[in-house]
Amino acid sequence: MLPTLTRPRVSNPTPRLECLRASPAKNASRKEAPIVFVHGAFIGAWCWQRHFLDYFAAAGYACFAPSLRGHGGSEGGERLDHWGIREYVADLAATVAEYTEAPPILVGHSMGALVVQRYLEQHPATAAVLMAPVPSQGLLPSSLRMAFADPMLFWQYGLMQTMGATAVNEDIARRAVFSDSLSDAEVAAATQEVQRESQRALWDMTVMPAGRPWLAGNPPPMLVMAGSDDALFAPSECRSVAELWGADWSLLEGMAHAMMMDADWRRAADQMLQWLE
């Protein structure tokens, strides 16, 4: 793993962005297209550093993972609630322009999957993988389902948005985004790094959540992945995104929402590699 990169300051209002990266392994067959990983809500680029960056670099891919403004080690936290999906798309575009030459493979998780879809409306890509994407119907149906089926989980999310990581209960965090097989130590480490999300971004995902493939011109090949044990988005809700884009679909049995950090992360990564290669 190489050190964290930061994009140089330029004469525009885009905050300075943290970007984690991993270079292709020397003994691997180097792939032409790099991979840019886009994290979801409440987290940062660190979620990809646990497993995915080195794993895909070992397969020959140059890997980049920006922390969207106000997340992780990026600037903009003091104005977090000012940022919406449009600003996050600008962050992805700035990362691609700064660090890649060939059109990248884009991998977006949850909120990051919506960022990828909006990016594709204006920019080319070699391929796209959407992991547990925000449903095309938005957050409202899944939130209402959660409120009735698991009110404690619904209440915990509201508490986290108000008070941050200190309010996160590890048992609730496991039920929300991880499977039972993840160790207590790993759950504890992850919950210490979660953060508030932008209220504006959450609103965007509620009122204008769907991708717009008709604006993308010639969309790249796309894979949509979901976990059967995802407590946030039901598989049928994620599949609506695949149907919208005419994308390939993969349901991973026994996997939860945070596939890239879960105990069985390798199964999700191998599914992506198999599809890409």
N, C-alpha and C positions, 0 to 999 in steps of 0.2 A: 504494500500500500504506500503510495506517495503522499507527501504532505498536503495539507489543505491548500487550495489555491484561492486567491481572491481576485476578482476582476478589478483592474485599475480604475481609479476615479476618472470620469470623463465629464464633459460639460453638459450633462443632462440630469434630470431629477431622479434617475433610477438609483436606488440605494446600492451600496456595496454588497455584493453577494458572495457568500461562502460557496465553494464548489469542491466537493470531494472527488477524487479520481483514482483510477487504477489503470496501469498500462498493461497491454497484452503480455502474457508470459513469453519469454524468449523461445521456449520449446514448442509454442503453439503456432498453428497456422493463422497468421494475422488476417482478420476480416477487414474488408474495405470500409464498411459502415460502422461508425461508433455507436454506442448506446448511451442515451441520456435518460436517466431515471428521475421521475418527478414524484415527490412524496405527497402524502395526503394531509388532511387537516389534523391539527393538534400536535404535529411532529415536525421533524426536519430531515435533512439529508442523512443524518446518522442512522436512520432505519435501514438504509441500503448498505451501510458499511459493515453491519454485523455479519452478513453472509454474501450478498449478491455481487458486490463490486469485485472482490477477488475471484469469486467463482466464474463470473463471466469473462474476466480478464484472462483466467487460465484457459478459457475456451477460445482466446484470440481476439477478443473485443477490447477496444479502448473504451473505458467507462467513465462517465461523468454524472455527478449527482449534485445539483444545486440545492441549497436551502432557499426557498422562496422568501421574499422580503418579509421581515418580521419574524422569521423562523430560524432555529438553529443559531449559527454564527453569523447570519446576515444582518445588515442594518435594517432599520425601519420598524423596530419593535415599539418605539415610542408612539408611532402612528398606526399601530396594527389595525385598528378598526376602520381606518381609511381605505385599506386595500381590499380590492375585490378580485374576481376571476380575471378581469381584463388586465389588471396589474401583474397578476401571476403569469399570465400568458406573455406579457412583455419581459418578465424575468427569464422565462424559458427561451424566448427569442434571443435575448442578450447572451445567454449561456451558449446557445447553438452558434451564434455569430462569433463569439470569442474563442471557443475551444474546438470547433469542428470544421472540417472542410467539406466532406461528402455529406449529403442529406442523411441525417441520423436515423437510427431505430429509436423510437420513443416508447418508454415504458412508464405508464402512469398508474398510481394506486389511489383508489377512492376519489377524493377531490382532485388529485393529480391527474386522474383519468379524464376528468372534465377539462382540465387545463390543456391536456394533449389534444382533445377533440377541438377545442376552440383554436388552438395553434394551427391545426391542420386546415382551418378555413382560409388561412393566408399564406401558409408555408408548405414546402414539400417535405416528405419524409420517405425513407426507404421502407419502413414498416412501422406498425404500432401495436403495442400490447396494452390492453386495459385490464387491470387487476381489481376485482371487486369495485367496479365503477359506481359512482353516484347514479342511481336509477334515472331513466329518462323522464320519469314522473316527478322527480325531485325528492327532497327530504321529507316532505309532509306525510305521505302515506307510510313510509317506514317509521317515522317518528311516532305517528299515531298507533301503529301496530306495537311498537316498543312500549309506549305508555300504558297500553292495556295489558300486554302480555308479560311485561317485566317492569313495573313502575319504579322499582329501586334502581334499575339500570338507567332508566330515563331520568330520574332525579339526580343520579350521580353525574351524568353528562352536563346537566345544567349547573351543578355545583362546580364542576371542573372549569366550565366556561367563566364562572364568576370569580373563582378563587385560585385557579391554576393547579399545578401539579400537587401542591400540598394537600389538596382535598381529595386526591384520587385514592380510593380503596383498592388494594391489590386484588382482592377476591372479585370485586366488580370489574376491574380491568381485565382479568383473565376471562370472565364470562363475556365481556364485550368484544374483545378482539383476538384473544388467544384460545388455543385448544387446551384441554386438560393435561396434555403431555408435556407442555413447557414447564421447566423447573421453576420453583418459587424464586430462586435467585435471579433468573432471567426476567421474570415478570417484574420483580422489584426494581431491577436496573432500568427497565423500559419505562415504568411508571414515574421514575424520578426525572425523566427527560421530556415528558409530555408538557404541553403548554396550552394556553388559551388560543383560540382561533379568532380570526377577524369576524366581527359581527356582520360586516358587509359581505364577506365571502359566503358566510352561512346563509345570508339572505339571498344572494345570487343563486346558490344551489337549491333554494326553495322555490324561487319564482321564475328562474330561467335556466333549468338544469340540463336540458337536452342538448346534445350535439346537433350540429346542422350540416349533415353531409352534403346537402345540395349546394352549400357555399364552398365546399372543399375542391370543386373541380374534378380532379381525378384522384380520389382517395387511395392511399397506399393499402397493401394487404394488412389486415387487422385481425388480431386474436383477442377475444374477450374471455376472461377467466373468472370463475367464482368458486367459493368454497361452500360445500353443503352445510357446514356448521356455522356460517356467518350469522352472528346475532344482530348485525346492523342492517344488512341488505339481503333479502331473500334471493335465492338463485333465480327465481322468475323475474325479479326486479332487475337484476343484472343482465339477464338474457334479453330484456327489452332493448338494451343498448346494442347488443350484437345484432338484433333484428333491424334496428334503425339503420345501422351501417352496412348490413349484409355481411357481417364479419363471421369468422370462424368462432366456434363456441367450445369451451372446455369447462366441465364441472368437476372439481376435485373433491372426492368424497372424504369426509372427515376433517377437512381443513376449515379454518376460521378466517376472520377478516384480514388480519395482518399476516398474510401468507409469507412475506419475505423475512419475517422475524420468528415465525413459529418453529416448533421442534421439527416439523416435517418440511421445512423450507426447500430442501433439495428437490422434493417431488415437483413443486411449483416451478423451480428453476429449470429442471430437466424438461418439463413440458414446454416451456418457452424455447429452450435450445432446440428441441426436436422440431418444433414448428418453424423456427427461424432457419434451420439448416437442412 
